[in-house]
Amino acid sequence: MSLATLAHQHPRVVDWAIRIDRTPAFGWLALQCAALAPTWAWMARRLQDGSDDPLGLVALVALAALAWQCRRELRASPRLGWLALAGVGTVLATLLRTGGGGLPALPPLASGLVAVLSLAAGLLAFLPRGVAALPVAGLSVLALPLLSSLQFYAGYPLRVVTAEASRWLLAPGFEVAREGATLMVDGRLVIVDAPCSGVQMVWLGYFTACAVALWARRSDRAFLRRLPAVGLLVLAGNIVRNSVLIAFEGAGHALAPWAHNALGLVLLAVVCGAIARLMVPARVAPRIEFDRPLPGLITAEGGRRVDTVR
């Protein structure tokens, strides 16, 4: 049988396989998003009932912008490791949400975490190799409606740490005593409440780190090496903000609501700016290459160059 005959008489399943192989990257990602539709429905319900802040939408927009920016560089042949991980993660997220296949049903936030990480794996399967994986995974986690959960589990410990650090900073100028997340400043009771825990600053700080790292094309190793500094910058910014507010409260001159908000925005901008600068690679000064001596020229260091060509 000749090749021409085989080309005309091959099974139809070969044509289907070729069409599947030629499916664009956005087609595969759309199919994966459709398979994870229950997770998106839960996220939408949680945002609509007011139980969480809609900051996760910003992370989703950042991921969509990344995919659109790299649309001309998307791989025609996906990386099989990431693609397999995306498929397994999608199936696992479905099983964990419903409790099928012998696996226990987990809370929606836990199964949603598996779902967004599997979507990140599907996106990484088609993104060019120069795009770091950890910032993409970080943005996918930040897309979850998790601020209220972070406030519930981590809010009080953060408030205690902030109150203790503020006590040390204010001790030279005030008589300060701490009990839990409450400070007694010169006889005035000041409570470090939930908005002062810095959870939103944590979210915005790590979002800035992930977004700038992707924009600057940082490697996974460079991004991971700078993450501890990101946490320290966020914690320091929140401590400074609360210390200033508590100092005004303790002195009997509480700031007006507009000044309170303005101070928070200024320090948030400073922290996010420092994180962005941390993630941007340092500029390397270009090397200056001196001209090589030309034939027929006498060049002496520190002297004159005399042309001997006649």
C-alpha positions in Angstrom: 0.0 0.0 0.0 1.5 3.3 -1.1 1.7 6.4 1.2 -0.9 8.2 -1.0 -3.4 5.4 -0.6 -2.8 5.3 3.2 -3.3 9.0 3.4 -6.7 8.7 1.7 -7.8 5.5 3.5 -6.6 6.1 7.1 -9.2 5.7 9.9 -11.3 8.7 10.8 -10.0 8.5 14.4 -6.6 9.8 13.0 -8.3 13.0 11.8 -10.0 13.4 15.2 -6.6 13.0 16.9 -5.0 15.6 14.6 -7.9 18.1 15.3 -7.5 17.6 19.0 -3.7 18.1 18.8 -4.3 21.3 16.9 -6.7 22.7 19.4 -5.4 26.1 20.6 -4.2 26.7 24.1 -7.2 28.8 25.0 -9.5 26.0 23.9 -7.9 23.6 26.4 -8.0 26.3 29.2 -11.7 27.0 28.4 -12.5 23.3 28.8 -10.7 23.1 32.1 -12.5 26.2 33.3 -15.8 24.6 32.3 -14.9 21.4 34.3 -14.2 23.6 37.3 -17.5 25.5 37.0 -18.8 24.4 40.5 -15.7 26.1 42.1 -16.4 29.3 40.2 -20.1 29.2 41.2 -19.1 28.8 44.9 -16.6 31.7 44.6 -19.3 33.9 43.1 -21.8 33.1 45.8 -19.3 33.9 48.5 -18.6 37.3 47.0 -22.3 38.1 46.5 -23.3 37.3 50.1 -20.8 39.8 51.4 -18.8 37.3 53.5 -15.5 38.2 51.7 -13.8 41.1 49.9 -13.7 40.9 46.1 -9.9 41.3 45.9 -9.6 37.8 44.3 -11.1 39.2 41.1 -8.0 41.4 40.8 -5.8 38.3 40.9 -8.0 36.6 38.2 -7.7 39.7 36.0 -3.9 39.6 36.5 -3.8 35.9 35.4 -6.0 36.7 32.4 -3.7 39.6 31.5 -0.7 37.4 31.7 -2.3 34.8 29.3 -3.3 37.6 26.9 0.2 39.2 27.0 1.8 35.8 26.2 -0.8 34.8 23.6 1.7 34.9 20.7 4.2 32.9 22.7 1.9 30.1 23.9 3.3 26.7 23.2 1.7 24.8 20.4 2.7 21.6 22.2 2.0 21.8 25.9 4.4 20.5 28.5 3.1 17.1 29.4 4.1 17.2 33.0 2.1 20.4 33.8 -0.8 19.2 31.6 -1.0 15.9 33.5 -0.8 17.7 36.8 -3.7 20.0 35.6 -5.8 17.0 34.6 -5.2 15.1 37.9 -5.8 18.3 39.9 -9.1 19.0 38.1 -10.4 15.4 38.8 -9.2 15.6 42.4 -10.9 19.0 43.0 -14.2 17.5 41.8 -13.8 14.4 44.0 -12.8 16.5 47.0 -15.8 18.7 46.5 -18.3 15.9 46.3 -16.6 13.3 48.4 -16.6 10.6 45.7 -14.0 7.9 44.9 -13.4 7.0 48.5 -12.2 10.5 49.3 -13.8 12.6 52.1 -15.6 15.7 51.1 -13.6 18.8 52.1 -14.7 22.3 52.8 -15.2 24.4 49.6 -12.2 26.5 50.3 -9.9 23.4 50.4 -11.3 21.9 47.2 -11.2 25.4 45.7 -7.5 25.6 46.5 -6.9 22.4 44.6 -9.0 23.7 41.7 -7.2 27.0 41.3 -3.8 25.3 41.5 -4.8 22.8 38.8 -5.9 25.8 36.7 -2.4 27.3 37.3 -0.8 24.1 36.2 -3.0 24.1 33.0 -1.9 27.6 32.2 1.8 26.8 32.9 1.6 23.9 30.4 1.1 26.4 27.6 3.1 29.5 28.9 6.6 30.0 27.6 9.4 28.4 29.6 10.7 31.8 30.8 7.6 32.4 32.9 8.1 31.4 36.5 5.7 28.9 38.1 5.6 30.1 41.7 4.2 33.6 41.0 1.5 32.1 38.7 0.6 29.7 41.5 0.6 32.5 44.0 -1.8 34.6 41.9 -4.1 31.6 41.6 -4.2 31.1 45.4 -4.8 34.8 45.9 -7.8 34.6 43.5 -9.7 32.6 46.2 -12.1 34.4 48.5 -9.9 33.8 51.5 -9.6 37.1 53.3 -12.4 36.4 55.8 -10.8 33.0 56.6 -7.4 34.6 57.0 -9.0 37.1 59.3 -10.6 34.4 61.4 -7.5 32.1 61.7 -4.6 34.6 61.5 -6.2 37.9 62.4 -5.8 37.6 66.2 -2.2 36.4 66.2 -1.3 39.3 63.9 -3.1 41.7 66.2 -1.2 40.4 69.2 2.2 40.7 67.4 1.3 44.2 66.2 0.2 45.3 69.7 3.4 44.0 71.3 5.6 45.6 68.7 3.7 48.9 69.1 4.2 48.7 72.9 8.0 48.5 72.4 8.0 51.4 70.0 5.8 53.6 72.2 7.4 52.7 75.6 10.0 55.6 75.5 7.2 58.2 75.3 4.2 56.6 77.0 3.3 54.3 79.8 2.1 51.3 77.9 0.8 48.0 79.1 -0.5 45.2 76.9 -3.1 42.5 77.5 -3.9 40.4 74.5 -4.6 42.7 71.6 -5.5 45.6 73.9 -3.1 48.4 75.0 -3.4 50.8 78.0 -1.6 54.0 76.9 -1.2 56.6 79.6 -4.5 55.4 81.1 -6.4 55.3 77.9 -7.7 52.0 76.5 -6.8 51.3 72.9 -7.9 48.2 71.1 -6.1 46.8 68.1 -9.2 45.6 66.3 -9.7 43.3 63.3 -9.0 46.0 60.5 -5.7 46.7 62.2 -4.5 43.1 61.8 -3.0 43.9 58.4 -4.6 40.9 56.6 -5.5 43.1 53.6 -2.0 44.5 53.5 -0.7 41.0 53.5 -2.9 40.1 50.5 -1.9 43.3 48.6 1.8 42.8 49.4 2.0 39.3 48.1 -0.1 40.2 45.1 2.4 43.0 44.3 5.2 40.5 44.7 3.7 38.0 42.3 2.6 40.5 39.7 5.9 42.4 39.6 7.9 39.1 39.5 5.9 38.0 36.5 6.3 41.4 34.8 10.1 41.4 35.5 10.4 37.8 34.4 12.0 36.8 37.7 13.0 33.1 38.1 11.4 30.9 40.7 14.6 30.8 42.7 14.8 34.6 42.8 11.2 35.0 43.7 11.3 32.4 46.5 14.5 34.0 47.9 12.7 37.3 48.3 9.4 36.1 49.8 10.6 36.3 53.5 11.6 39.9 52.9 8.1 40.5 51.5 6.5 39.2 54.8 8.9 41.4 56.9 8.0 44.5 54.9 4.3 43.9 55.3 4.6 43.3 59.0 6.8 46.4 59.5 4.4 48.6 57.6 1.4 47.4 59.6 3.3 47.9 62.9 4.3 51.5 61.9 0.7 52.3 60.9 -0.7 51.0 64.1 1.9 52.6 66.3 1.2 56.0 64.8 -2.5 55.6 65.3 -2.1 54.3 68.8 0.3 57.2 69.7 -2.4 59.7 68.6 -5.1 57.8 70.5 -2.9 57.7 73.7 -2.1 61.4 73.5 -5.8 62.1 73.4 -5.8 63.4 69.8 -7.5 60.6 67.8 -7.2 61.1 64.0 -10.2 61.9 62.0 -11.6 59.1 59.8 -10.2 60.7 56.6 -6.7 61.1 58.2 -6.9 57.5 59.5 -7.6 56.2 56.0 -5.0 58.5 54.4 -2.3 57.3 56.7 -3.2 53.7 55.9 -3.1 54.3 52.1 0.2 56.1 52.3 1.9 53.3 54.3 0.3 50.7 52.0 1.7 52.5 49.0 5.2 52.7 50.6 5.1 48.9 51.4 3.9 47.9 48.0 6.4 50.2 46.4 9.2 48.6 48.4 8.1 45.2 47.5 7.9 46.1 43.8 11.5 47.5 44.0 12.6 44.3 45.8 11.2 42.2 42.9 12.6 44.2 40.1 16.2 43.2 39.0 18.9 45.6 39.8 20.3 47.4 36.7 23.7 46.3 35.7 25.9 49.2 34.4 27.0 48.5 30.8 30.6 47.6 30.3 32.6 50.3 28.5 34.8 48.7 25.9 37.7 50.8 24.9 38.7 51.0 21.2 41.4 48.6 20.2 44.6 50.2 18.9 44.5 50.6 15.2 47.4 49.5 13.0 49.9 52.2 12.6 49.0 54.0 15.8 51.3 54.3 18.8 49.2 54.3 22.0 50.9 55.0 25.3 48.9 54.8 28.6 48.5 58.3 29.9 50.1 59.8 26.9 49.2 61.1 23.5 48.3 59.0 20.5 50.5 59.7 17.5 49.6 58.7 14.0 52.7 57.4 12.2 50.9 56.5 9.0 52.1 58.7 6.2 
